[in-house]
Amino acid sequence: MVTPEAHPFAKTGGLAEVAAALPDALARLGHSVTVVIPRYRGISVDGSNALELTIELGPRRQAVTVHEHTVRDNIVVALIDVPELFDREGLYGTAAGDYPDNPWRFAVFSRAALEYIRVRGRRPSVIHAHDWQAGLVPVYQKMHLSNDPVVGGVPVVFTIHNLAFQGMFPSDTLPQIGLGWEVLNMQAMEHWGQISYLKGGINFSEKITTVSPTYAKEILRPELGFGFDGVLARRGTDLVGILNGIDTGRWNPEHDQFVPVAFDAESLDAKRDAKRALLEAVGLPRDENTTRRPLIGLVSRLTDQKGFDLFAAAAEPLMNLDATWVMLGSGERAYEALLQALASRFPARVSATVGFDERLAHLIEAGADIFLMPSRFEPCGLNQLYSLRYGTVPVVRATGGLEDTVLDVDEAPGRGTGFKFLEYAPWALQGALERALATFEHPAAWRKIQQAGMRRDSSWDASAREYVKVYRAI
C-alpha cells in the first residue's frame, strides 16, 4: 500500500481511515501488508530499523531514510523520511495554499516507495497506490523498472478517493521528476497541456478502484467527472467501485473511549445520557426540554463539496426548526464564520466548534439524534456509517456512497435507515430534515429506524474480500 496518509500517523480525511482499516482487514484474512507513507512532522521513530537510500530523478539526487515499524502481525509501516520535504506544518500545504514543491515531494515519495520495495528484495503480489500523491508509482514502475526482478511486472491497483483532487502541474515538471516527454500524451499523463499525477495513476495501473459503486458510475458522467470522465470511460472495464467500511473497533457505542456511556441496539435509552454529555461538552443547556428536543449533529470539512453552499442558502429556515444543533468542522473561512455567527445568534440551541476534535466528533456521533450530510458529491463518506452504528439517523443527499449506504425510510418501509433528498436545492434539504423531525415525534418508529441502521454491517471485512477479488483477478 502506497498512500499519502494513514491513521494514526497522519490524517486529513477519510483516506487515512481507509489506509489504516483496509490493511487491518486484509491481515485478518491472512495477507501480509506493508503500508508506505511519508514521515510527516510529529511522527516519531526509534531509528533502530532504518534503511538509507539515494534516488535519482532527472538531474537531482535525493537522500531518503526509510524507517520500518511493525504495527502488528502481518502489518508493517514504512515511513519515507525526507525532513526537508515532509517535516512541515501541513501535509499538503498551509492555509495560504498548496506547497509549490508538491510535484517534487510526491515524485520523491512515489519513487522512494518503489526503491524501498526493491532494496528490501521481497517481490509483492500487488502494489496498491492511493490518490494522486501516489499516482507516479505505476508510472515509474512501467517507465523505469519494468525489467526489475522485484517490482517489474507486479500488477498495480490504483484507488481514487476523490476525483476532484488531480495533481495537476505544468508540463515542464516532467524533466525535473525524471520522466521523458513521451508521457506528455493524452493516453499517459497529459491533460489539457499540463500533466496530472492522477491521470498517470489511472493510465499506468492494471485496475482502478473507487470507494463506492454509485461514485464509480457518477465519475463516468460530465457532471461529476471533473474533466476525467472520458479518461475513465476509456478504462471503464478496469474500473470497480468498492464501498468503504469503517473501523468498528474505534467506532463502537458499546466501548467508545470518548463516550462516557455505553449502549447498543437493545439499550438505546442510554443514548440520552450520551446526548446530555454532548450538550455539557459544548456548553448548551441540559434541561428536560433541551434533551427532549431533537439534536442535529454535523462533522465535516466546510466546503462546497460537502454541501455548505446549500446549507448557507437554507440556514434561516433550518435555524427556525425546533431542533438543537452541534456542529464541528473547518474549511472555507466564510463557512466557518457562518457557523460561528449562527452559534452567536442562537446561543441556547446552536453550538459551533471550528477545527477538529476527535473526542467531540465521537460525542456528536453518539449523542446526536440526527446527522446531516448535504454533500454536493460524496465518493463514499464515513460519517453516515459512523452515525448508523451509533443509532444516529442520517439525513443525506442521494449521491455517491451516501446513496449506497442509506436506505430511505419512505423507499424501504420497515427497513429504512435514514432520510435522503436528491435535488441539490435548499427546499429539498429542508424537506428531508422536516421528514426526519416529524418521524422523531413517534418514538417507536424512530427506534425501529435506529435499530435498522445499527444492525447494518459496516465493517471492513466484506469490503476487504472485494479488494482481494480484484487483487487475485490481476
Secondary structure, DSSP 8 states (H G I E B T S, - for coil): -B-S-BTTTB-SSHHHHHHHHHHHHHHHTT--EEEEEE--TT----STTEEEEEEEETTEEEEEEEEEEEEETTEEEEEEE-HHHHSSSSSSEETTEE-TTHHHHHHHHHHHHHHHHHHHT---S-EEEETGGGTHHHHHHHHH-TT-TTTTT--EEEEES-TT---EEETTHHHHTT--GGG-STTTTEETTEEEHHHHHHHHSSEEEES-HHHHHHTTSHHHHTT-HHHHHHTGGGEEE----B-TTTS-TTS-TT-SS---TT-GGGHHHHHHHHHHHHT---SHHHHHS-EEEEEEEESTTTTHHHHHHHHHHHHTSS-EEEEEEEE-HHHHHHHHHHHHH-TTTEEEEES--HHHHHHHHHH-SEEEE--S--SS-SHHHHHHHTT-EEEEESSHHHHHH--BTTTSTTT--BEEE-S-SHHHHHHHHHHHHHHHTSHHHHHHHHHHHHTS--BHHHHHHHHHHHHHH-
